[in-house]
Amino acid sequence: MSEEKGNIDKLKSSEAFSFREIINGDIFAREQLMKNLWFILFVVFLTVIYIYNKYQTENVLIEIIETQKEVKELRAYSVSNANELMSLSKESEVIRLVRKNKLDIKELKKPPEKIIVKVKE
């Protein structure tokens, strides 16, 4: 009976980690931990990769949001410029600007005529 109790205590002491063992560093001296050292290092490596990936994703999302804002601003600028050019290219607006700037250009009252040149053979 005492032998079973000793085995149980030994099993408990080998499996359980106390806070004091973690702080003192005694946890790293355990054989069980040393067996799984490569697995632990692999998990730590994956955690670092995960954190890096999350950081990069956040930076990309910030860049996408800024680009979308810039696209909206440029689209609004483009639409306003297109509207302004459309209004300036209207015939009535062109006539008004010619008169305002006192240019020596006159409006045609009759449609243009085709000039046909006959070639002698």
TORSE-160803 format. One record per residue (C-alpha): residue in one letter; x, y negated, z. Coordinates in steps of 0.02 Angstrom, whole numbers, padded with zeros to 5 digits, always signed. Layout:
BEGIN
AXYZ
...
END
This chain:
BEGIN
M+00000+00000+00000
S+00138-00121+00043
E+00224-00072-00119
E+00068-00120-00219
K+00056-00283-00123
G+00239-00319-00163
N+00208-00284-00348
I+00057-00398-00349
D+00154-00538-00264
K+00297-00514-00387
L+00175-00518-00534
K+00091-00676-00468
S+00256-00763-00439
S+00319-00720-00613
E+00161-00778-00702
A+00108-00931-00605
F+00198-01095-00628
S+00194-01216-00485
F+00211-01402-00503
R+00371-01398-00402
E+00450-01272-00524
I+00407-01382-00671
I+00481-01537-00589
N+00639-01448-00529
G+00669-01366-00696
D+00662-01191-00621
I+00529-01148-00748
F+00661-01146-00886
A+00763-01014-00796
R+00624-00886-00804
E+00650-00740-00919
Q+00471-00746-00985
L+00494-00924-01043
M+00660-00885-01124
K+00581-00744-01224
N+00456-00865-01298
L+00577-01009-01322
W+00569-01005-01513
F+00380-01002-01510
I+00377-01151-01390
L+00500-01246-01500
F+00391-01205-01651
V+00236-01272-01562
V+00331-01431-01513
F+00388-01451-01693
L+00210-01432-01757
T+00150-01559-01630
V+00280-01685-01688
I+00229-01653-01870
Y+00046-01677-01823
I+00081-01843-01735
Y+00185-01904-01883
N+00049-01852-02005
K-00083-01944-01905
Y+00024-02102-01900
Q+00053-02095-02088
T-00132-02067-02120
E-00178-02219-02016
N-00053-02325-02114
V-00125-02264-02280
L-00302-02302-02221
I-00252-02479-02170
E-00172-02504-02340
I-00328-02439-02429
I-00440-02557-02331
E-00327-02706-02371
T-00325-02658-02555
Q-00515-02642-02559
K-00531-02817-02484
E-00411-02885-02614
V-00508-02800-02754
K-00671-02878-02692
E-00591-03051-02688
L-00517-03031-02862
R-00682-02965-02931
A-00773-03117-02862
Y-00639-03231-02936
S-00655-03143-03104
V-00844-03158-03106
S-00838-03343-03064
N-00708-03375-03200
A-00812-03278-03327
N-00966-03381-03283
E-00869-03543-03298
L-00799-03493-03469
M-00972-03442-03529
S-01045-03609-03479
L-00900-03705-03560
S-00917-03610-03724
K-01100-03655-03749
E-01130-03765-03900
S-01213-03903-03800
E-01069-03907-03675
V-00940-03914-03815
I-01031-04062-03895
R-01039-04150-03727
L-00852-04125-03696
V-00809-04187-03872
R-00909-04346-03844
K-00839-04370-03669
N-00658-04355-03727
K-00695-04463-03881
L-00625-04339-04004
D-00645-04370-04189
I-00743-04211-04218
K-00918-04212-04287
E-01054-04084-04276
L-01104-03997-04437
K-01283-04030-04490
K-01286-03900-04628
P-01216-03725-04624
P-01045-03693-04699
E-01036-03645-04883
K-00935-03507-04961
I-00804-03559-05086
I-00796-03439-05230
V-00646-03448-05345
K-00668-03374-05516
V-00513-03295-05585
K-00488-03310-05773
E-00441-03151-05855
END
